Amino acid sequence: MSTEVATEEITTTFAIKEVLKNARGRGSLVRGLHEVAKTIESGNAKLVFLAENCDEPAYKKLIQALAKEKGIPLVLVADKKELGEMAGLCKIDKDGNARKVVKASSVVVSNFGDENSASLAFLKKSLGEQ
């Protein structure tokens, strides 16, 4: 049973990485509290990612409330350092390893680009089941 959970987590992490990578390549990835809140409020956000270990409870409440108010799906990511790395807030060394990762508490995707990607379909399906 524990191997099924681990496989699901790996699959979810992979899907999040792919969706963020595609959005980053299209220039439709928004980071930082002010820009994230502005994008959500304007209705341009398609998907919101929030780090579970965000240090500021008011920050988390604000992002969760805005996403809920606008009906935008919210995906929780375990670690803000991991979210920052997936959002491209790091340097990649010659071996392909992330260095100097900047933590991100929230990230918004404003345009998916490829609406038919398997990773996006997986995320939408898992969000629909919650």
N, C-alpha and C positions, 0 to 999 in steps of 0.2 A: 504494500500500500504506500509506503514512503517513497518508493521509486516512481510511482505514478505522479505524486506531488512534485518531486524534483524535475521530472520530465516536463510537467505542465509549466513550472516556473521558468525553465530554460526556454521553452517555446514562447512564452509570454515575453520574456526578456528579448529574445531574438526579434519578435514581431515589433516591439517598441523601438528597438535599435534601427530596424529597417524603415519604419514609418518616419522616425526622426531624421534618418540619413537622407531619405527622399525629399523631405520638406526642407532640410538644410540646403540641399543641392538646388532647390528651386527658389531659395531666398524667402521661404514662407515660414520660417521658424522664429518665434518671438521669445526673448528672454528678458528677465528683470521685472521686478514688481510693477513699476509704473507702466511699462510697455505691455505687459501681460494683462493688467487690469484694463488698460485702454482698449486693447484688442477684444477682450471679452465683452466689455460694455458696448462697443460699437457693433457687436454682432458678427464680426469677421472671424471669430475663432471657430474652428471645426472640432478641436480636441484639446483638452487641457491635461497637462502632466504635473503632478504635485509630489514633492518628496515627503515621505511620511516622517522623516526625522528632522523636519524644519524646526529651527530653534525658537522661532517666534510664533506662539499660538494665535495671535491676532492676524498674522500673515496668512496662516492656514485657513482660519475662519473666513477671511475676506475672499480668498480665491475660491473656496468651496461655496460660499454664498453667491458670488457672482456667477459661477458656473451653473449652479442650481437655478438661479433666477432666470438666466438666459437659455436654460435647457441644453447646455453643452456637456457632453460626456467628460467625466473626470477619471483619469487613470492615476492610481497611486503607485509611486516608485519607492522602493525601500530606502534608498540612500541618496542624499543630494549630491554627493560626489559622483556617484554612478550616473545620475541624471545629467550632471554637467558634462561628463565624458560622452554620453550618448548624444548630447546636444551640440557636441563639437567644441566645447569650451576647454580645449587642451592642445598641447603640442604633440605631434606623433613623431617618435624617433625613427631612425633608419631601420630598426627591426620591426616597426609597426606597433610598438607599445606606446600607450598614452603616458605623457609626462606633463607636469605642471597643470594638473586638472583644476579648473575653477569650479567650485560648487554652485549648483543651481537649485533653488527651492521650487521654482515653477517654470514651465515652458509651455508655449501655446503653438499649435500648428494652425496656420490660417489657410493653407491650401495643400491638399494631399498630393496633387499632381496626378499620379496614376491611381485612379479610383478602383481599379481592378486588381491591385496587388494582393497576393495571398496573405501577406502580413497584416494589411489593413482589414481584410475580410475577417481574419482571425481575431483581431482586436475588437472589431464591431460585434462579432458573435459573442465574445466573452463579456463585453459590456452589456449586451442585450440580456444575458443570463443573470446579471447582478440585480 
